[in-house]
Amino acid sequence: MLSALLISATFFGAVTHAFMFYEQPTLWTPADFEVAAWVRENTPPESVFLTAGGQVAHNHPVPALAGRRILLGYEGWLWSHGFNWSEMQEVKRAEIKMFSGELSLLSKYGVDYVCVGPYEEDFARANHFKINISALNNALDLKYERVFHVNGRKVRWRIYEVR
């Protein structure tokens, strides 16, 4: 029994390492590093960003690489550190409203910048809404826009400053 367990653990460990070597998964793309560099160089360190919250962005480059504060982080970590679940869900609903065009909430939550990139698009898909780009374009100052090609797909990043 013990030898079968040892053999299977060794086999599956080798398969996992072979997969990792072949696929070379990354936590951040070159685009993520470029966006983070722009944020570090062009925004004050105390800035607050509206980014994808909830369950989709544990590795968002704005807080993780640029070191900026965000409105709501990854729910799994917040919950496990004792944050109030109902308050987190209230902020998440407010984030959805802000991305949907209810921009009056930005000042209520002290947001200085709004980030719209692949993480926010995933957040919108996961929560069944569309980001209202026209509302953002009409009400906020577009400070950064760049289209990248990441793993064969077009990825657009936009960062808006709240007036």
Backbone as JSON, one array per atom type, in Angstrom:
{
  "sequence": "MLSALLISATFFGAVTHAFMFYEQPTLWTPADFEVAAWVRENTPPESVFLTAGGQVAHNHPVPALAGRRILLGYEGWLWSHGFNWSEMQEVKRAEIKMFSGELSLLSKYGVDYVCVGPYEEDFARANHFKINISALNNALDLKYERVFHVNGRKVRWRIYEVR",
  "N": [[0.82, -1.19, 0.0], [1.85, 1.29, 0.88], [4.0, 1.51, -0.87], [2.67, 1.7, -3.35], [1.38, 4.14, -3.03], [3.62, 5.83, -2.83], [4.78, 5.45, -5.37], [2.7, 6.39, -7.06], [2.53, 9.07, -6.2], [5.05, 10.02, -6.91], [4.92, 9.64, -9.71], [2.73, 11.37, -10.45], [3.79, 13.79, -9.57], [5.98, 14.06, -11.29], [4.61, 14.27, -13.76], [3.23, 16.67, -13.35], [5.38, 18.49, -13.15], [6.46, 18.19, -15.71], [4.35, 19.21, -17.26], [4.35, 21.88, -16.32], [6.87, 22.71, -17.21], [6.55, 22.49, -19.98], [4.27, 24.14, -20.59], [4.84, 26.54, -19.3], [3.52, 28.37, -17.36], [2.49, 31.65, -16.29], [2.3, 34.12, -13.75], [1.95, 36.85, -14.13], [1.62, 38.82, -17.07], [3.73, 40.29, -19.67], [2.35, 42.62, -20.4], [0.91, 43.19, -18.04], [3.05, 43.93, -16.37], [3.91, 46.25, -17.69], [1.67, 47.94, -17.47], [1.56, 48.19, -14.67], [3.99, 49.51, -14.23], [3.45, 51.94, -15.5], [1.4, 52.89, -13.83], [2.78, 53.14, -11.35], [4.6, 55.18, -12.06], [2.99, 57.34, -12.76], [0.91, 57.93, -11.02], [-0.11, 59.08, -7.77], [1.25, 57.59, -4.76], [-0.68, 57.19, -2.76], [-3.07, 56.84, -4.04], [-6.37, 55.63, -4.82], [-7.77, 52.92, -6.45], [-10.36, 51.82, -8.61], [-10.85, 48.62, -9.32], [-11.12, 45.28, -10.64], [-12.9, 43.45, -8.37], [-13.84, 40.97, -6.0], [-14.0, 37.56, -6.97], [-12.17, 37.14, -8.99], [-9.65, 38.36, -9.32], [-7.03, 37.84, -7.96], [-4.44, 38.42, -8.54], [-4.12, 40.99, -9.56], [-2.43, 43.56, -11.33], [-2.34, 46.25, -10.44], [-2.63, 46.54, -7.5], [-0.83, 44.48, -6.77], [1.63, 44.68, -8.22], [2.09, 47.41, -8.68], [1.55, 48.53, -6.25], [-0.63, 50.04, -5.37], [-3.58, 51.2, -3.64], [-6.72, 49.51, -3.59], [-10.28, 49.35, -4.11], [-11.75, 47.0, -3.48], [-10.5, 43.89, -2.74], [-9.42, 40.53, -3.47], [-11.91, 38.28, -2.77], [-11.71, 35.77, -1.42], [-9.33, 35.94, 0.09], [-9.89, 38.17, 1.68], [-12.15, 37.36, 3.15], [-11.06, 35.17, 4.53], [-9.38, 36.47, 6.22], [-11.01, 37.61, 8.02], [-12.69, 39.73, 7.32], [-15.83, 41.4, 7.11], [-18.36, 39.65, 5.6], [-20.88, 40.48, 4.52], [-20.52, 43.24, 4.28], [-18.44, 43.27, 2.41], [-19.8, 42.25, 0.2], [-21.6, 44.3, -0.24], [-19.87, 46.37, -1.07], [-18.92, 45.14, -3.36], [-21.27, 45.05, -4.93], [-21.55, 47.8, -5.26], [-19.25, 48.32, -6.77], [-19.93, 47.0, -9.14], [-22.08, 48.6, -9.94], [-20.7, 51.03, -10.36], [-18.92, 50.38, -12.47], [-20.87, 49.89, -14.31], [-21.85, 52.35, -14.9], [-22.82, 54.1, -12.96], [-21.5, 56.57, -11.82], [-21.47, 58.41, -9.79], [-21.0, 57.21, -7.41], [-18.28, 56.97, -7.19], [-17.01, 59.12, -5.83], [-18.1, 58.79, -3.3], [-16.82, 56.49, -2.42], [-14.22, 57.28, -2.48], [-12.61, 56.99, -4.78], [-9.9, 57.41, -6.96], [-8.9, 56.65, -9.43], [-9.95, 54.71, -12.24], [-9.72, 51.51, -13.4], [-9.71, 49.62, -16.34], [-9.38, 46.65, -17.67], [-8.26, 43.37, -18.69], [-8.82, 41.91, -16.34], [-10.96, 43.27, -15.22], [-12.83, 42.9, -17.24], [-13.19, 40.14, -17.03], [-14.29, 40.12, -14.46], [-16.7, 41.45, -14.99], [-17.93, 39.62, -16.75], [-18.16, 37.4, -15.03], [-20.0, 38.37, -13.23], [-22.18, 38.98, -14.7], [-22.68, 41.45, -16.19], [-22.18, 44.43, -18.22], [-19.38, 46.47, -18.83], [-19.62, 49.93, -18.81], [-18.27, 51.62, -21.04], [-18.65, 53.95, -22.55], [-19.86, 55.73, -20.72], [-17.75, 56.01, -18.91], [-15.82, 57.17, -20.62], [-17.09, 59.61, -21.19], [-17.33, 60.9, -18.72], [-14.95, 60.81, -17.28], [-11.35, 61.37, -17.17], [-9.4, 59.99, -19.61], [-6.4, 58.53, -19.11], [-4.55, 56.6, -19.76], [-4.17, 54.32, -22.34], [-3.89, 51.3, -23.94], [-3.3, 48.73, -26.26], [-2.55, 45.38, -26.13], [-1.01, 42.35, -27.25], [-1.58, 39.37, -26.05], [-0.74, 36.14, -25.56], [-1.8, 35.46, -28.08], [-4.19, 36.87, -28.14], [-6.09, 39.91, -28.27], [-5.66, 42.43, -25.91], [-6.93, 45.02, -24.07], [-6.06, 47.8, -22.12], [-7.23, 50.34, -20.02], [-6.96, 53.33, -18.2], [-8.56, 55.55, -16.17], [-8.81, 58.85, -14.85], [-10.43, 60.17, -12.06], [-12.33, 63.06, -12.08]],
  "CA": [[0.0, 0.0, 0.0], [2.74, 2.45, 0.97], [4.79, 1.61, -2.11], [1.76, 2.19, -4.4], [1.21, 5.57, -2.77], [4.88, 6.48, -3.17], [4.93, 5.4, -6.82], [1.73, 7.29, -7.69], [2.9, 10.44, -5.88], [6.2, 10.33, -7.75], [4.45, 9.74, -11.09], [1.95, 12.59, -10.64], [4.7, 14.91, -9.42], [6.74, 14.18, -12.55], [3.68, 14.77, -14.78], [3.0, 18.08, -13.06], [6.59, 19.23, -13.52], [6.55, 18.17, -17.18], [3.35, 20.18, -17.73], [4.82, 23.24, -16.0], [7.99, 23.0, -18.09], [6.05, 22.64, -21.34], [3.33, 25.26, -20.7], [5.45, 27.72, -18.7], [2.48, 29.31, -16.9], [2.99, 32.84, -15.63], [1.34, 34.82, -12.9], [1.72, 38.14, -14.77], [2.09, 38.93, -18.45], [4.49, 41.53, -19.9], [1.39, 43.73, -20.37], [0.66, 43.51, -16.63], [4.21, 44.67, -15.86], [3.93, 47.58, -18.28], [0.59, 48.71, -16.84], [1.99, 48.48, -13.3], [5.04, 50.54, -14.31], [2.79, 53.22, -15.79], [0.69, 53.3, -12.6], [3.79, 53.61, -10.38], [5.25, 56.4, -12.52], [2.05, 58.41, -13.12], [-0.15, 58.15, -10.03], [0.42, 59.2, -6.41], [1.23, 56.32, -4.02], [-1.87, 57.04, -1.91], [-4.25, 56.75, -4.91], [-7.29, 54.5, -4.69], [-8.2, 52.47, -7.76], [-11.47, 50.89, -8.8], [-10.41, 47.5, -10.16], [-11.95, 44.08, -10.47], [-12.89, 42.86, -7.04], [-14.54, 39.68, -6.0], [-13.32, 36.28, -7.01], [-11.44, 36.94, -10.25], [-8.41, 39.11, -9.48], [-6.08, 37.73, -6.85], [-3.12, 38.83, -9.01], [-4.26, 42.23, -10.34], [-1.16, 44.27, -11.26], [-2.38, 47.56, -9.76], [-2.18, 46.42, -6.11], [0.25, 43.52, -6.57], [2.9, 45.12, -8.81], [2.26, 48.86, -8.57], [1.45, 48.9, -4.85], [-1.68, 51.02, -5.11], [-4.74, 50.71, -2.92], [-7.9, 49.24, -4.4], [-11.51, 49.4, -3.35], [-12.08, 45.66, -2.98], [-9.56, 42.88, -3.22], [-9.87, 39.17, -3.71], [-12.84, 37.9, -1.69], [-11.22, 34.62, -0.65], [-8.36, 36.39, 1.08], [-10.53, 39.08, 2.64], [-13.0, 36.57, 4.02], [-10.25, 34.33, 5.41], [-8.74, 37.34, 7.2], [-12.0, 38.08, 8.97], [-13.51, 40.87, 6.88], [-17.26, 41.15, 7.16], [-18.82, 39.18, 4.28], [-21.98, 41.29, 3.99], [-19.94, 44.53, 3.87], [-17.72, 43.03, 1.17], [-20.78, 42.09, -0.87], [-22.13, 45.64, -0.5], [-18.87, 47.07, -1.88], [-18.9, 44.48, -4.67], [-22.43, 45.56, -5.67], [-21.24, 49.19, -5.62], [-18.29, 48.25, -7.88], [-20.69, 46.64, -10.34], [-22.82, 49.81, -10.33], [-19.77, 52.02, -10.89], [-18.5, 49.92, -13.8], [-22.05, 49.94, -15.19], [-22.12, 53.73, -15.26], [-23.28, 54.92, -11.84], [-20.21, 57.13, -11.44], [-21.59, 59.26, -8.6], [-20.49, 56.44, -6.28], [-16.82, 57.05, -7.12], [-16.61, 60.03, -4.76], [-18.5, 58.19, -2.02], [-15.83, 55.49, -2.03], [-12.89, 57.87, -2.53], [-11.86, 56.44, -5.91], [-9.15, 58.38, -7.73], [-8.67, 56.13, -10.78], [-10.73, 53.54, -12.64], [-8.93, 50.65, -14.28], [-10.5, 48.68, -17.14], [-8.49, 45.75, -18.4], [-8.77, 42.0, -18.78], [-9.35, 41.46, -15.05], [-12.28, 43.88, -15.07], [-13.71, 42.21, -18.19], [-13.52, 38.85, -16.4], [-15.2, 40.45, -13.36], [-18.01, 41.75, -15.57], [-18.51, 38.35, -17.23], [-18.51, 36.56, -13.88], [-21.13, 38.96, -12.52], [-23.27, 39.15, -15.67], [-22.96, 42.83, -16.57], [-21.25, 45.0, -19.19], [-18.73, 47.71, -18.41], [-20.13, 51.04, -19.61], [-17.1, 52.4, -21.49], [-19.05, 55.3, -23.0], [-20.04, 56.56, -19.52], [-16.42, 56.32, -18.4], [-15.2, 58.1, -21.56], [-17.75, 60.91, -21.12], [-17.28, 61.53, -17.4], [-13.63, 60.74, -16.66], [-10.22, 61.66, -18.05], [-8.63, 58.82, -20.01], [-4.99, 58.84, -18.92], [-3.7, 55.55, -20.32], [-4.88, 53.31, -23.13], [-2.92, 50.52, -24.7], [-3.73, 47.4, -26.7], [-1.47, 44.41, -26.14], [-1.32, 41.02, -27.77], [-1.15, 38.45, -25.0], [-1.07, 34.75, -25.91], [-2.61, 35.42, -29.29], [-5.46, 37.59, -28.03], [-5.98, 41.35, -28.03], [-6.0, 42.83, -24.54], [-6.91, 46.48, -23.96], [-6.03, 48.38, -20.8], [-7.55, 51.76, -19.92], [-6.97, 53.88, -16.83], [-9.23, 56.84, -16.14], [-8.68, 59.62, -13.62], [-11.69, 60.76, -11.62], [-12.19, 64.53, -12.02]],
  "C": [[0.87, 1.26, 0.0], [3.55, 2.62, -0.31], [3.93, 2.11, -3.27], [1.54, 3.69, -4.26], [2.46, 6.34, -3.18], [5.09, 6.53, -4.68], [3.97, 6.37, -7.5], [2.06, 8.75, -7.4], [4.08, 10.9, -6.73], [5.77, 10.53, -9.2], [3.7, 11.05, -11.32], [2.8, 13.85, -10.43], [5.51, 15.15, -10.68], [5.86, 14.72, -13.67], [3.42, 16.25, -14.58], [4.2, 18.93, -13.48], [6.77, 19.28, -15.04], [5.57, 19.17, -17.78], [3.83, 21.6, -17.52], [5.98, 23.63, -16.92], [7.51, 23.27, -19.5], [5.2, 23.9, -21.5], [3.92, 26.58, -20.22], [4.39, 28.75, -18.27], [3.12, 30.5, -16.17], [1.89, 33.46, -14.78], [0.96, 36.16, -13.51], [2.3, 38.12, -16.18], [2.99, 40.17, -18.57], [3.58, 42.77, -19.9], [1.09, 44.16, -18.94], [1.82, 44.32, -16.04], [4.26, 46.08, -16.42], [2.86, 48.48, -17.66], [1.01, 49.12, -15.42], [3.07, 49.57, -13.29], [4.43, 51.9, -14.59], [2.1, 53.75, -14.54], [1.69, 53.84, -11.58], [4.36, 54.97, -10.77], [4.29, 57.59, -12.67], [0.93, 58.65, -12.12], [0.48, 58.26, -8.64], [0.3, 57.87, -5.65], [-0.02, 56.11, -3.18], [-3.17, 56.92, -2.72], [-5.06, 55.5, -4.61], [-7.84, 54.19, -6.08], [-9.46, 51.61, -7.65], [-10.97, 49.85, -9.79], [-11.39, 46.35, -9.97], [-11.8, 43.56, -9.06], [-13.48, 41.47, -7.11], [-13.62, 38.5, -6.1], [-12.42, 36.1, -8.22], [-10.04, 37.54, -10.26], [-7.48, 39.03, -8.28], [-4.69, 38.25, -7.24], [-3.19, 40.11, -9.85], [-2.99, 43.05, -10.2], [-1.19, 45.61, -10.54], [-2.01, 47.43, -8.28], [-0.92, 45.56, -5.97], [1.61, 44.0, -7.08], [3.15, 46.61, -8.65], [2.14, 49.34, -7.12], [0.4, 49.94, -4.53], [-2.85, 50.38, -4.38], [-5.9, 50.51, -3.88], [-9.12, 49.19, -3.5], [-11.85, 48.06, -2.71], [-11.13, 44.66, -3.59], [-10.24, 41.53, -3.43], [-10.68, 38.66, -2.51], [-12.32, 36.76, -0.82], [-10.23, 35.02, 0.42], [-9.01, 37.28, 2.12], [-11.37, 38.31, 3.64], [-12.15, 35.77, 5.02], [-9.49, 35.16, 6.45], [-9.75, 38.04, 8.1], [-12.8, 39.31, 8.57], [-14.97, 40.46, 6.84], [-17.79, 40.84, 5.75], [-19.92, 40.08, 3.71], [-21.48, 42.68, 3.57], [-19.17, 44.37, 2.56], [-18.68, 42.91, 0.0], [-21.42, 43.43, -1.23], [-21.16, 46.44, -1.38], [-18.8, 46.46, -3.28], [-20.08, 44.94, -5.52], [-22.21, 47.0, -6.12], [-20.23, 49.22, -6.78], [-19.01, 47.94, -9.19], [-21.47, 47.86, -10.84], [-21.9, 50.85, -10.94], [-19.29, 51.63, -12.29], [-19.65, 49.97, -14.8], [-22.45, 51.36, -15.53], [-22.61, 54.63, -14.15], [-22.05, 55.56, -11.17], [-20.27, 58.07, -10.24], [-21.05, 58.53, -7.36], [-18.97, 56.54, -6.14], [-16.36, 57.96, -5.98], [-16.98, 59.48, -3.38], [-17.43, 57.23, -1.5], [-14.39, 56.01, -2.14], [-12.01, 57.34, -3.64], [-11.2, 57.57, -6.69], [-8.97, 57.96, -9.19], [-9.54, 54.9, -11.0], [-9.89, 52.77, -13.66], [-9.88, 49.71, -15.02], [-9.53, 47.89, -18.0], [-9.07, 44.36, -18.41], [-9.35, 41.47, -17.47], [-10.76, 42.01, -14.83], [-13.28, 43.24, -16.04], [-14.13, 40.84, -17.65], [-14.51, 39.05, -15.24], [-16.61, 40.71, -13.89], [-18.68, 40.47, -16.07], [-18.98, 37.48, -16.06], [-19.74, 37.06, -13.14], [-22.26, 39.4, -13.44], [-23.67, 40.61, -15.91], [-21.94, 43.27, -17.6], [-20.66, 46.29, -18.63], [-19.18, 48.82, -19.37], [-18.97, 51.98, -19.98], [-17.5, 53.81, -21.91], [-19.29, 56.22, -21.8], [-18.69, 56.96, -18.94], [-15.73, 57.35, -19.29], [-15.78, 59.51, -21.44], [-17.52, 61.64, -19.8], [-15.88, 61.62, -16.8], [-12.54, 61.08, -17.68], [-9.45, 60.38, -18.35], [-7.15, 59.19, -19.96], [-4.07, 57.83, -19.59], [-4.58, 54.6, -21.11], [-3.84, 52.6, -23.98], [-3.53, 49.18, -25.04], [-2.49, 46.53, -26.78], [-1.94, 43.15, -26.83], [-0.7, 40.03, -26.79], [-1.66, 37.06, -25.36], [-2.05, 34.68, -27.07], [-3.95, 36.13, -29.21], [-5.21, 39.06, -27.73], [-6.46, 41.67, -26.62], [-5.86, 44.34, -24.46], [-6.93, 46.88, -22.48], [-6.36, 49.86, -20.91], [-7.5, 52.16, -18.45], [-7.52, 55.3, -16.93], [-8.94, 57.53, -14.8], [-10.04, 60.25, -13.31], [-11.46, 62.26, -11.47], [-12.69, 65.06, -10.71]]
}
